[in-house]
């Protein structure tokens, strides 16, 4: 699975932890930045990740900022993206199984390393159910 990842300055530390975790698990990934904790604007990282996922260059994307909110709002502006802000494994699983969400947004200032990596693991391994009711709902969102 190919994963795009990006953060702003507030998500940088947790992004580095998640990158190391994903590499250990054997994921093919690309880091879109940021490259430090120096202040940057989250849309400058959210858009490239979301656009690359929307074009099909990556199977999924992960975005991090302080709360995850800014990244989520920005990514959802890109057609074909269903970004979700997650703070627990239940929501991670449901977002994939029912919503076929393709970008995971996390709060770098809200989650511990252990919780974040557990969320990422659940989100990446959960497949979309493909149930008709969920397909119908996603179709309505896309229209």
C-alpha positions in Angstrom: 0.0 0.0 0.0 1.3 3.4 -0.9 0.8 6.1 1.7 1.3 9.9 1.4 2.0 11.7 4.7 2.3 15.4 5.5 2.2 17.8 8.5 2.6 21.3 9.5 5.0 22.3 12.3 2.6 21.3 15.1 2.2 17.8 13.7 5.9 17.4 12.8 7.1 15.3 15.8 4.2 12.9 15.6 4.6 12.6 11.8 8.2 11.5 12.3 7.0 8.8 14.8 4.4 7.6 12.4 6.8 7.5 9.5 9.2 5.3 11.5 6.2 3.1 12.5 5.1 2.8 8.8 8.6 2.0 7.6 8.9 -0.8 10.2 5.6 -2.2 8.9 6.9 -2.1 5.3 4.6 0.5 3.9 5.6 2.4 0.7 5.4 6.1 1.7 6.3 9.6 0.7 6.7 12.4 3.1 5.4 15.7 1.7 6.7 17.7 4.7 7.0 19.8 6.8 10.6 19.2 7.5 10.8 20.8 11.0 8.9 22.5 13.8 9.4 25.9 12.1 6.0 27.6 11.7 4.3 26.9 8.3 0.8 27.0 6.9 -1.1 23.7 7.0 -2.8 24.1 3.6 0.6 24.1 1.9 1.0 20.4 3.0 -2.7 19.3 3.0 -3.4 20.1 -0.6 -0.4 18.3 -2.2 -1.2 15.1 -0.2 -4.9 15.3 -0.9 -4.3 16.0 -4.6 -1.9 13.1 -4.9 -4.4 10.7 -3.2 -7.2 12.0 -5.4 -5.1 11.4 -8.6 -4.6 7.8 -7.5 -0.8 8.1 -6.9 -1.3 6.9 -3.4 -3.8 4.5 -1.8 -4.2 6.6 1.3 -3.0 9.7 3.0 -2.2 10.8 6.5 -2.2 14.5 7.6 -1.2 16.0 10.9 -1.5 19.4 12.5 -2.0 20.6 16.0 -5.6 19.5 16.3 -6.1 17.7 13.0 -9.0 20.1 12.2 -7.2 22.4 9.7 -5.8 19.5 7.7 -9.2 17.8 7.6 -11.0 20.9 6.4 -8.4 21.5 3.8 -8.2 18.0 2.5 -12.0 17.7 2.1 -11.9 20.6 -0.3 -10.3 18.3 -2.9 -12.7 16.4 -5.1 -12.6 12.7 -4.4 -11.2 13.0 -0.9 -13.0 11.8 2.2 -10.8 13.0 5.0 -11.6 12.1 8.6 -10.4 13.5 11.9 -9.8 10.6 14.3 -9.0 10.4 18.0 -9.8 6.7 18.7 -9.6 3.3 17.1 -13.4 2.9 16.8 -13.7 6.0 14.6 -10.7 4.9 12.6 -12.3 1.5 11.8 -15.8 3.0 11.1 -14.3 5.7 8.8 -12.8 3.0 6.6 -15.4 0.3 6.9 -18.4 2.6 6.3 -17.1 5.8 4.8 -14.2 4.5 2.7 -12.2 7.5 3.9 -8.9 7.9 2.1 -7.2 10.5 4.3 -6.6 10.2 8.0 -6.2 13.4 10.0 -4.6 13.4 13.4 -3.9 16.0 16.1 -0.2 16.2 16.8 -0.9 18.0 20.1 -3.7 15.7 21.1 -2.4 12.1 20.7 0.3 10.1 22.4 2.7 8.1 20.3 1.0 4.8 21.4 -2.5 6.0 20.6 -1.6 7.5 17.3 0.2 4.4 16.0 -2.7 2.2 17.1 -5.1 4.5 15.2 -2.9 4.4 12.1 -2.6 0.6 12.3 -6.3 0.1 12.6 -7.1 2.6 9.9 -4.6 1.2 7.4 -5.7 -2.4 7.9 -9.4 -1.8 7.7 -11.0 -2.3 4.3 -14.2 -0.7 3.0 -17.2 -3.0 3.5 -18.6 -2.3 0.1 -22.2 -2.6 1.5 -24.8 -1.1 -0.8 -26.0 1.3 1.9 -22.5 2.7 2.3 -21.9 2.9 -1.5 -25.2 4.8 -1.8 -24.2 7.3 0.9 -20.7 7.8 -0.6 -22.3 8.4 -4.0 -24.5 11.1 -2.5 -21.4 12.8 -1.0 -19.6 12.7 -4.3 -22.5 14.3 -6.2 
